[in-house]
Amino acid sequence: MIPIRILSDCDVKNILDINNTVACIEKAYILNATHRARLFSTVSEVIFEGRAEMDIKSGMLNEEDTFGLKLVSWFGDNKNQGLPTITGLTMLFDLKNGLPKVIMNASYFTGMRTGAAGSIGVKYLAKKDSKTLMIVGTGVQAIFQIAATLSQVQTITKVYIYHPTKYENVLKFQFAIKSELEKIINDIHDLHNKSWKKRIESVEFVAVEELTKVLKRTDAVITVTPSQKPLIFKECIEPGIHFSCVGADMIGKQEIDEKIFEVASVYVDDILQASTVGETQSAIRADIVDKSNLTEIGHLILGDARGRTSNKEITIFDSTGISLQDLTVSKYIATKAEEMNIGTIVQI
C-alpha cells in the first residue's frame, strides 16, 4: 500500500497566493537557465480545432528529489455550460524510488502560474514607469494575467481590455473584472485581502473596441488567446512597448506580427520550446530571428543577462509555459499541505 496525498482545488486556494506563485515561477526560470532541472518532452494535442486542447508537461527538480507531470485540458465551450474551461491534474513522484506522492487538482494553480509568468515579463522588461497595460483576450486566463501584473507592477493604473472579434465579451469582462480579481489572494498573510482590494480600486479598466488607437498609449501588452494569426501588427506599435505573449503554446499558434521581432529584444522561458511552439516560431520560420538571438528570462532574473536599455526599446517575452513552472508550484503546495495537514491521504 502506497500513501498518496490528494489535494482539491479548495485545498490549493487555501495555500497559494500571487506572491508565492510568482516566487515559484521565478525559481523555475532560474533552475531552467542554470540547468539544475530537466524538461521532458511536451505532449500537445488539438482535440477539437479551436475548441479543445490537451497538454501534458513533465520534468524533474533535481535538488528536491521530485519528478512529475501535469495534464491540463482547455475546453472553450465549457463556459456556455457554466463549467470551467481549464481543468487538469498534477502528479508528483519521489525521484529516489519513483513512488507517487501527491495528486492535486491543477485548475486553479494553472491559472495562477500562467498569470505569474506573463506578469514576470512585464515586471522585468516593461518600462520602469509603465502606467498602462493592455490585455488581449477575455477568457479566464486574462483575469489571472491582470491580477499578477497589478500585484507585481505597482505603477500600472489603467488596464485596457480587448477581444479580437467580440466586443460584447469585452463589456462583460469589464463589468465583472473587479469582483473576479477580489476572489484571488495576493498575500495569504493580508487578512481579509484588504491591501489587494485597495490596489484593485486604484485601477481603471477600459473596454476597447478599436485596437490601433489605444496601442499608441499602451506601455505593456499581454496576449492570451488561442489565435493562429497575428492580431497586432508592426505598423501599429510605438517605440518602448513591451509584449508578454502567452497564448502561443502549439505549432501554428500566433498572436503578434512576426515583423515586430525585427525591431525587438526577445526573451523566452525556454529557447527550444519557444522556438518550436511559442510565439517565436513564426519569426524563426520567416528567418527574422535565430535561436542565438533569444535570451532565457532566467538569466535576466539572475542578473547575468542584459534587460531593457532604454524607454524606446521594444521587448518581447515569449511565455510558452514550461513544466518546471508546474513542478515548482506543485512542490510548494505539497510541502505547505503537509505542514498544515491539508488534503486527504489515500492508500493505493
QUIPEDA-V703542 format. One record per helix or strand. SS is the DSSP state (2 for helix, 1 for strand). FROM is the first residue (numbers start at 1). TO is the last residue. If there is no record, write none. Layout:
ss=SS from=FROM to=TO
ss=SS from=FROM to=TO
//
This chain:
ss=1 from=3 to=7
ss=2 from=9 to=13
ss=2 from=18 to=33
ss=1 from=37 to=39
ss=1 from=43 to=48
ss=1 from=52 to=61
ss=2 from=62 to=64
ss=1 from=66 to=75
ss=2 from=76 to=81
ss=1 from=86 to=94
ss=1 from=100 to=105
ss=2 from=107 to=125
ss=1 from=132 to=136
ss=2 from=140 to=152
ss=1 from=158 to=162
ss=2 from=167 to=182
ss=2 from=191 to=201
ss=1 from=204 to=208
ss=2 from=211 to=215
ss=1 from=220 to=223
ss=1 from=228 to=232
ss=2 from=234 to=236
ss=1 from=242 to=245
ss=1 from=254 to=256
ss=2 from=258 to=263
ss=1 from=264 to=268
ss=2 from=271 to=277
ss=2 from=280 to=285
ss=2 from=291 to=293
ss=1 from=294 to=296
ss=2 from=297 to=302
ss=1 from=314 to=318
ss=2 from=323 to=340
ss=1 from=344 to=347
//
